[in-house]
Amino acid sequence: MFSIQIFRLSIIYFFNISELNYILPLPKVGLSLLHLTAYADFTEAFSYCESLGIPLSIKSAGSFLPIHYACARDALEILSYIVSREPQQVTDSYDVDHSLLFYAVESEDIRLMQLLFDYGFSLNEHKNSVDLQYVIKIVASKRPKFIPFLLPKAARIINPSIDNSLSLIMLAIISNCYETVKPLIDFGYSLDDVSFDGETAFDFACQKKQKDLAVLILKSMHKVKDNLKYANSIAYSLCELCSPSTVKFAFDNFMSGIDLMKLSNAKNDPPLFALLRSKNSKNQQKIIKIVELFLEKGYPIDFQPEGKNTFLAEACLSIYHERTKPLELIKFLLLKGANPFAIVAFKKVPLFDYLKKMAAIKSRQAEMMPMVEIFTPFAEKIVNQKQEKDE
């Protein structure tokens, strides 16, 4: 009975491999019947083939053993069958590119990995650093529940960065595996790593709008500081997060390490500009609370780096860029003393004059007139004060 089924499996394999509905990261040619039945996760056929005298240590044309295919196929029962008979297969060095763990880590069933360690697999004796790098990367980005199991089995920190660009913590955050971050921190992975784009784990947490994670990272950093070479601005990332409570927490506890006027890496934008580009930018009350916190800590309301607008001018122009109408924010800034005549960077003209000019264009009146009306009393007050001073 089994011989017919095995023959059928062989036919399926050679002529219509897609019927098995599984893609393995292993060679699919030069395989024995044991490889094929492990590939198909067919335990009865596998044991029958072995009873015919096919050794469990038989190699494929590419030097792979059936155990590799069992690991890659999530074939827990077949893997258990093999290691119970030949436990040395777990610890033997093979003339192949990757370890058993390399394939087992792709499984969603942690029992595969547990079985390998039960039979003597050791991370610390693993000589293939590229292999281990891949394993930890997959665990950090796809299998967060494996982290508490896997990391304690390593006596040292394994490959703290991926391709010298993204740290494992960054990778976990980007992959939305937020629960992975704390175990990685507790194990000793650094929060000071900086990506090629000048971003840190804290930056990624803020971009993902993960308030609790951002606070955890701040609390866990050896020292919150804005002088990491090439790193993005902490203040800018806080504004990207757009959480008044998190900004207050950061300022109350780590103000000495935060440079309020450090520009972003990507566009050299002042920190507050991120509030206008945030997904939360329509919540003006949130933005106003954050701006108040910045002003309380000494942020100049008319801060204007070379080639950039003041925050007031940028808020006015966000009507075009972000399709928002932050009129409440604009009025707040003017009440706080923002200069209505600050120079618009790309036009080299005073802001109030530019707004009036835009409002005179018929197609722009509906957008611009409300701002002009808000600006007018503040602009007139400045003009009158100047005239009185001149007299």
VENBELUR-V319602 format. One record per residue. N is the residue number from 1. D_FIRST is the distance of its C-alpha to the first C-alpha in Angstrom with 2 decimals. Layout:
n=N d_first=D_FIRST
n=N d_first=D_FIRST
//
This chain:
n=1 d_first=0.00
n=2 d_first=3.77
n=3 d_first=5.50
n=4 d_first=5.56
n=5 d_first=6.67
n=6 d_first=8.84
n=7 d_first=10.19
n=8 d_first=11.05
n=9 d_first=12.73
n=10 d_first=14.63
n=11 d_first=15.84
n=12 d_first=16.94
n=13 d_first=18.65
n=14 d_first=20.56
n=15 d_first=21.50
n=16 d_first=21.74
n=17 d_first=21.92
n=18 d_first=23.90
n=19 d_first=20.93
n=20 d_first=20.16
n=21 d_first=23.69
n=22 d_first=24.76
n=23 d_first=27.26
n=24 d_first=27.26
n=25 d_first=30.46
n=26 d_first=28.66
n=27 d_first=28.04
n=28 d_first=25.08
n=29 d_first=25.13
n=30 d_first=24.43
n=31 d_first=21.48
n=32 d_first=18.79
n=33 d_first=15.14
n=34 d_first=16.53
n=35 d_first=19.17
n=36 d_first=16.90
n=37 d_first=14.71
n=38 d_first=18.07
n=39 d_first=19.48
n=40 d_first=16.95
n=41 d_first=17.51
n=42 d_first=13.80
n=43 d_first=14.31
n=44 d_first=10.99
n=45 d_first=9.70
n=46 d_first=13.23
n=47 d_first=13.37
n=48 d_first=10.23
n=49 d_first=12.05
n=50 d_first=15.17
n=51 d_first=13.95
n=52 d_first=13.45
n=53 d_first=17.15
n=54 d_first=17.67
n=55 d_first=20.82
n=56 d_first=21.44
n=57 d_first=24.71
n=58 d_first=23.38
n=59 d_first=25.63
n=60 d_first=25.21
n=61 d_first=27.81
n=62 d_first=29.96
n=63 d_first=29.75
n=64 d_first=27.70
n=65 d_first=25.22
n=66 d_first=22.05
n=67 d_first=24.37
n=68 d_first=26.48
n=69 d_first=23.72
n=70 d_first=22.78
n=71 d_first=26.50
n=72 d_first=26.98
n=73 d_first=24.03
n=74 d_first=25.23
n=75 d_first=21.99
n=76 d_first=23.79
n=77 d_first=20.93
n=78 d_first=19.67
n=79 d_first=23.34
n=80 d_first=23.96
n=81 d_first=21.08
n=82 d_first=22.64
n=83 d_first=26.24
n=84 d_first=25.71
n=85 d_first=24.58
n=86 d_first=26.83
n=87 d_first=29.65
n=88 d_first=31.75
n=89 d_first=29.69
n=90 d_first=31.64
n=91 d_first=34.99
n=92 d_first=34.42
n=93 d_first=36.14
n=94 d_first=33.98
n=95 d_first=35.22
n=96 d_first=34.28
n=97 d_first=36.47
n=98 d_first=35.51
n=99 d_first=34.63
n=100 d_first=31.71
n=101 d_first=34.19
n=102 d_first=34.84
n=103 d_first=31.36
n=104 d_first=31.08
n=105 d_first=34.39
n=106 d_first=33.07
n=107 d_first=30.88
n=108 d_first=32.46
n=109 d_first=31.00
n=110 d_first=33.52
n=111 d_first=31.12
n=112 d_first=29.63
n=113 d_first=33.14
n=114 d_first=34.00
n=115 d_first=31.10
n=116 d_first=32.34
n=117 d_first=35.84
n=118 d_first=34.75
n=119 d_first=33.37
n=120 d_first=36.57
n=121 d_first=36.65
n=122 d_first=40.34
n=123 d_first=42.12
n=124 d_first=45.26
n=125 d_first=43.72
n=126 d_first=42.16
n=127 d_first=43.89
n=128 d_first=42.73
n=129 d_first=45.31
n=130 d_first=43.96
n=131 d_first=40.55
n=132 d_first=42.18
n=133 d_first=44.37
n=134 d_first=41.39
n=135 d_first=39.77
n=136 d_first=42.99
n=137 d_first=43.61
n=138 d_first=40.30
n=139 d_first=40.94
n=140 d_first=44.48
n=141 d_first=43.64
n=142 d_first=40.26
n=143 d_first=39.40
n=144 d_first=42.70
n=145 d_first=41.14
n=146 d_first=39.98
n=147 d_first=43.60
n=148 d_first=44.77
n=149 d_first=41.73
n=150 d_first=41.89
n=151 d_first=45.61
n=152 d_first=46.65
n=153 d_first=44.23
n=154 d_first=46.41
n=155 d_first=49.67
n=156 d_first=51.23
n=157 d_first=51.29
n=158 d_first=48.69
n=159 d_first=49.77
n=160 d_first=52.20
n=161 d_first=52.11
n=162 d_first=49.68
n=163 d_first=50.87
n=164 d_first=54.35
n=165 d_first=54.69
n=166 d_first=53.00
n=167 d_first=52.82
n=168 d_first=49.80
n=169 d_first=51.95
n=170 d_first=52.90
n=171 d_first=49.30
n=172 d_first=48.33
n=173 d_first=51.20
n=174 d_first=50.45
n=175 d_first=46.83
n=176 d_first=48.14
n=177 d_first=46.67
n=178 d_first=49.98
n=179 d_first=48.68
n=180 d_first=47.77
n=181 d_first=51.42
n=182 d_first=52.85
n=183 d_first=50.30
n=184 d_first=50.96
n=185 d_first=54.70
n=186 d_first=54.48
n=187 d_first=52.55
n=188 d_first=55.37
n=189 d_first=54.54
n=190 d_first=57.81
n=191 d_first=59.17
n=192 d_first=61.66
n=193 d_first=59.25
n=194 d_first=60.40
n=195 d_first=58.21
n=196 d_first=59.32
n=197 d_first=60.71
n=198 d_first=62.79
n=199 d_first=60.78
n=200 d_first=59.95
n=201 d_first=57.52
n=202 d_first=60.42
n=203 d_first=60.86
n=204 d_first=57.22
n=205 d_first=57.40
n=206 d_first=60.52
n=207 d_first=59.04
n=208 d_first=56.11
n=209 d_first=58.70
n=210 d_first=57.35
n=211 d_first=60.51
n=212 d_first=59.10
n=213 d_first=57.32
n=214 d_first=60.54
n=215 d_first=62.46
n=216 d_first=59.89
n=217 d_first=60.19
n=218 d_first=63.99
n=219 d_first=64.03
n=220 d_first=61.66
n=221 d_first=63.38
n=222 d_first=65.30
n=223 d_first=68.23
n=224 d_first=68.45
n=225 d_first=70.31
n=226 d_first=70.85
n=227 d_first=71.62
n=228 d_first=68.11
n=229 d_first=68.39
n=230 d_first=66.98
n=231 d_first=65.69
n=232 d_first=66.16
n=233 d_first=68.86
n=234 d_first=68.02
n=235 d_first=70.51
n=236 d_first=68.88
n=237 d_first=65.44
n=238 d_first=66.98
n=239 d_first=68.33
n=240 d_first=64.94
n=241 d_first=63.57
n=242 d_first=66.47
n=243 d_first=66.57
n=244 d_first=70.12
n=245 d_first=68.98
n=246 d_first=67.07
n=247 d_first=70.04
n=248 d_first=72.35
n=249 d_first=70.12
n=250 d_first=70.02
n=251 d_first=73.78
n=252 d_first=74.66
n=253 d_first=72.62
n=254 d_first=72.26
n=255 d_first=75.18
n=256 d_first=76.49
n=257 d_first=73.40
n=258 d_first=73.28
n=259 d_first=75.26
n=260 d_first=75.98
n=261 d_first=77.02
n=262 d_first=74.28
n=263 d_first=72.90
n=264 d_first=69.27
n=265 d_first=67.58
n=266 d_first=66.21
n=267 d_first=69.41
n=268 d_first=72.10
n=269 d_first=72.50
n=270 d_first=74.41
n=271 d_first=72.26
n=272 d_first=73.45
n=273 d_first=72.27
n=274 d_first=68.69
n=275 d_first=69.69
n=276 d_first=70.32
n=277 d_first=66.97
n=278 d_first=65.03
n=279 d_first=62.72
n=280 d_first=65.09
n=281 d_first=68.13
n=282 d_first=68.88
n=283 d_first=69.64
n=284 d_first=73.19
n=285 d_first=74.02
n=286 d_first=71.30
n=287 d_first=72.65
n=288 d_first=76.21
n=289 d_first=75.35
n=290 d_first=73.76
n=291 d_first=76.74
n=292 d_first=79.07
n=293 d_first=77.27
n=294 d_first=77.63
n=295 d_first=81.30
n=296 d_first=81.98
n=297 d_first=80.71
n=298 d_first=83.03
n=299 d_first=81.04
n=300 d_first=83.71
n=301 d_first=83.44
n=302 d_first=84.51
n=303 d_first=82.35
n=304 d_first=82.01
n=305 d_first=80.52
n=306 d_first=81.57
n=307 d_first=80.04
n=308 d_first=78.71
n=309 d_first=80.00
n=310 d_first=81.16
n=311 d_first=78.76
n=312 d_first=81.02
n=313 d_first=80.93
n=314 d_first=77.16
n=315 d_first=76.82
n=316 d_first=79.01
n=317 d_first=77.07
n=318 d_first=73.71
n=319 d_first=74.48
n=320 d_first=73.52
n=321 d_first=70.82
n=322 d_first=68.92
n=323 d_first=70.17
n=324 d_first=71.49
n=325 d_first=75.02
n=326 d_first=75.86
n=327 d_first=79.36
n=328 d_first=79.38
n=329 d_first=78.48
n=330 d_first=81.11
n=331 d_first=83.81
n=332 d_first=82.80
n=333 d_first=83.13
n=334 d_first=86.51
n=335 d_first=87.70
n=336 d_first=86.66
n=337 d_first=88.84
n=338 d_first=86.56
n=339 d_first=88.67
n=340 d_first=88.61
n=341 d_first=90.16
n=342 d_first=87.57
n=343 d_first=86.88
n=344 d_first=83.78
n=345 d_first=82.13
n=346 d_first=81.10
n=347 d_first=84.30
n=348 d_first=86.87
n=349 d_first=88.66
n=350 d_first=89.32
n=351 d_first=86.56
n=352 d_first=88.84
n=353 d_first=90.35
n=354 d_first=86.91
n=355 d_first=85.82
n=356 d_first=88.99
n=357 d_first=88.47
n=358 d_first=84.92
n=359 d_first=86.16
n=360 d_first=88.67
n=361 d_first=85.86
n=362 d_first=85.25
n=363 d_first=81.46
n=364 d_first=81.43
n=365 d_first=83.94
n=366 d_first=81.51
n=367 d_first=79.66
n=368 d_first=82.65
n=369 d_first=85.49
n=370 d_first=84.11
n=371 d_first=84.01
n=372 d_first=87.48
n=373 d_first=88.80
n=374 d_first=87.32
n=375 d_first=88.68
n=376 d_first=92.18
n=377 d_first=93.89
n=378 d_first=92.53
n=379 d_first=93.55
n=380 d_first=96.97
n=381 d_first=97.54
n=382 d_first=96.93
n=383 d_first=99.21
n=384 d_first=101.95
n=385 d_first=101.72
n=386 d_first=102.05
n=387 d_first=105.06
n=388 d_first=106.72
n=389 d_first=106.17
n=390 d_first=107.66
n=391 d_first=110.70
//
